[in-house]
Amino acid sequence: MQTFNPEPRRPFLIICRAGDKSLHQKWLNTPSRNYDVFISYFGDQIDKYKDTVDFFEAQKGPKWPILHELIERHWQLVSGYQAVWLPDDDIDMSPDKIQQMFNLFAGLTLDVAQPALTYNSYVAHRHLLVKTGAIARKVNFVEVMAPLFNIKSLSQLKVTFSQSVSGWGLDVLWPKLIPDAQFGILDATPMFHTRPLGGELYKKNNLSTEADMQALSGLYPQFDIRLAAPSSKFRIYTEICQAPRLSDGLARIKGIIQNRLNTYKYNKIGPSATVSAK
C-alpha cells in the first residue's frame, strides 16, 4: 500500500466508493470547484479513475466499513477539511449544485445534512423529497445514501461506520448519539438518485440489512433503533417568495408516481488497496 500525507487543496471533500458505472465524473466537469474528490474504487478495472481525481485508492468491500478504514487511515488529511460528503456513486448532481450545497451547509452551520431528493429519484423516505420554495429544513434524520458532515460530527460518528456492514440503521443511530447536533435537508440543492436501492455494492458483498440491524441494536441497547421512525420537523430556514409554477406541480405529480413505482419494486426485492494522490 502506498501512503501519502497531502494537504487539503480546497475547503471541502467528497469521498465516494465508486464502481465501474459511477457517476462521479460529472462532479469533476468544471474548471474550478470548492471541493476535492477522493475516489475509493471497488470495480474491476485497475486504476480506472486514478488519473482523473484528486485522491484515489482501490479496495474491494462494502461502503461503510471501507469508508471507516479510509477515514481512520487518512484522518490527518480528512480532518483538514471544513466538511466531508459521502455520497453513493449513483448520485447525479452538477458541480455548481455541489458547490452551492457545501456553501449552504457551511453558511447554515449545520452538523449533518444531505441534499433533498428530486421528484424522479428512487426514494425510501418521502420526507427527503425536495420541498418546493424552501432553502433548507431542520430534521432529525438524514439517509446513509449521501450524508454530509462537518468535521466535528464526523469525528464523533465515524466509529459507527464499521458497525453496520450495509449501513442499515446508521442514519437512525446518528441523531441519537449527538442529540444536540443540527441535522438538515438542503432543498435548494437537490440531487437525483438514479438507481434502485440495494445496488451494486449490495450485490457484490451479499449484504444482509436484517443482520446489520440486529447487530447494531445489540451494540446500542439504550436506543430503540429497530423501531425508530424517521421524521421531519419541516421547519424551514428560509422561504423563497414566488408563485408556484405549473411545471413544478407537474414535476411533483410525475415524481410521486415514479416514487411509488420505485418503492413497490424496492419492497419486492428487499433492501488489498493501493493509495495515491494525483
N, C-alpha and C positions, 0 to 999 in steps of 0.2 A: 504493500500500500504506500503510495506517495503522499506525504503530508505537506501541508502548507499553512502559513500564517499571514495571509494577505490582509490588508486593511480594507474596511468598507469603502467603496468608491462613491456611493450615493447614499441618501438618507435612509432608504427603505430597502427591504429584502423580500424576494419571493423564493420560497423553497418548494419545489414540486417533484413528486415522484412521477416520472414520465415514462410511458411506454412508447411503442412504435407508432401509435396513432395519436400522439399527444398534440394538443392544440396550442401549446405554449409558444410556438414560433410566431404566432400572431402578436403575442405580448412584446416581442422584440422589434416589431416593424415600425420603428420610429428613430429619427436621427438623434433624439435626446430624450432621456427619461429620468425620473427621480428615484428609480429602484434598480437594484441588481437582481440577477436571476441565477439561482443555484439549482441545477437540474440533478436529481438523483435518479439515474436511469435503470429501469428494470427490464428493458426489452432484450432482443436477441441479436442486435447488430452492434458490434464492438465500436465504442466511441462515437455512436451515431450523432450526438448533439454536441460533442466536446468542443468543437471549434466555433460554435455559434452563441455560446452563453458565457456569463462571467465566471461561474464556478461549475464544476462538473465532477460527478462520481458515478460509478456503475456498481449496482448491488441488487441482487435478487431479494425478494421477500415482500411482505405486506407493507402498506403505507406507514402505519403509526409506529410499530416497533423500529423500523428503519429510520424514520424521522427522529425518533428518540436517540438512536445511536449517533446519527449525523450531528444533531444539535449539541449533544454532550461532547462529541469529539471536536467540534469546531466552535465551542462556546465563546472562545476568545474573539472569533470573527463575528458570530451571530449577535453577541451582546453589544457590539459596537453600533448596531442599527437602532433607529427610533422605533421601528415596528417591523413585524415579520408576518407575511401572508403565506398560508399553507393550503393552496387550492389543489383540487383534483386536476388531472390533465385533460379533462373534457369540458373545461370552462372556456366559453367563447366570450372574450372581453377585449375591447380595443385598448391600446396603450394609453390613449387620452383618458379613458374611463378609469383605468387602473391608477394613473397618476392622481386624478381627482379623488378616487377612493382613499388613497393614502393621505392626501392633504385634508380631506374632510374628517377622517378618523383622528388625525393629529389635532386638527383645529377644535374638535369637539371634546378632546381629552378623554376619549373612551379607553377602556382597558381591553375589551374583547368585542369584536364585531364581525360582520360579514356583509357583503353586498346583498341587496334584495335579489330575488329571482324574477326574471322576465316571465310574462304570462305563458309563453310557449315552452318553458323549461320542464324538464322532468322534476317533479316536486313530491316530497314526502310530507312536508309540514306547510300547511297553507298560510300560516301567519308570516312565512318568509317571502311570499309573493310581494312584488313591488306595490306600494301604496301610492297611487297617482296623486300628485300635488304635494307630497311630503319630501323633505330633505333626509330625515333620519328619525328613527323611533328607538326609545328605550325599551328593552325586552329583558326576559330572564332566560333566554335560550338562543344560542346560535349553533348551526349544524356543523358536523365534522367535515362536510364537503369542502368548505373553503373558509375556515376561521382566520381571523386577523387579530394579532396580539401586540400590545405594547411590550417592551422588554420586561417590565416588572411582572406582568401577568404571565408571560411566557416562562420566566424563571420559576414562578410558583407552580405552574401547571405542567411543565414539560415532563416531570416524573411520571405523570399518568399516561403518557403516550405509549409506554411499554406495557401497560396493564390491561389493554384490550387489543387483541391482535387485529380485529376488524375495525376497531374504533367505536364499535357499538357501545352506547352508554356513556361515552366520554362527554358528549355535549350536554347530557343531563347532569353529570357529576360536576363539571367545571363551576357553574354558578354556586353550587353548594360549598365548594372548597374555598371560594373567595367571595363570600356573600356581600361584601361592601363594594365590590367592583362594579363598574358601569359597563353593561352589555348593550350593544346597539345593532340595529339593522339600517344599512345605508341605502335609502331608497333613491337617492339622486344618482347613484352609480350602479345600476343593476347589472347582473351577469346572466348569461344564457347557459343553463346546464343542458348539454346537448345529447346526453346518453342516458339510458335507464340506470337506476340504482342497482348496485351489485354488479359492477362491470368487470374489467379485465383483471384487476388485482384480486377480486373475489374468486374468479375462475382459476387463476394461476396458483392461488395459495389455499384453495379448498377451505375457505373461512366459514366458521360457524358463529353466527351472531348470537344464537341462544346460549352456546357455551361461554362466549365472552361476557354476556350479560350476567350469567350466573357467577362467573369468576369475579367480575367487578363488584357485584353485590356482596360477595364474600369478603372482599378487601375493605369495603366501606359499609359495614352493617348498620352504622348510625344513620345512614341515608337510605330512603326508600327509592333506590334508583330504578328498580324494575317497574314500579307503578307510577313513577313521577310523570306527569303530563306536561309537556312544554306549552307555554302560553305567552302571549304578548300583552303588555300593558297598553300598547297602542298610544303611548304618549308621544306627541310629535314635537321635535325640537323647533322646527320652522315650517310654516306652510307657504307654498307658492300661491300667490293670489292670481289665479287665472281661471277662466271659464273652462270646464271640461270640453274637450274636442270629441267629435263623433268618432274619429279614428281611435281614440283612447278606449271608448266604450266597446267598439267592435273588436279591438285587440284583446280586451279583457274577456269578452264572451268567447272568442276563439281560444284564448288561453285556458279558461275554465274547462271547456270541453276537452282540450288536449290533456290537461292535468288529470281529469277523471279517467281518460283512457290510459294514461301513463300509470296512474295509481292502480287501476284494475290489473294491468299487466304485471306490475311490480308485486302486488299482493298474491298473484297466482304463482309467481316464481319464488318469492321469498327473498326475503332480503340476503465472498472473496472479492473485494472492492478496489477500484482504482480511483484516485482523487487527484484532481488537477485544477489549477486556476488558469484561466485564459490569459 
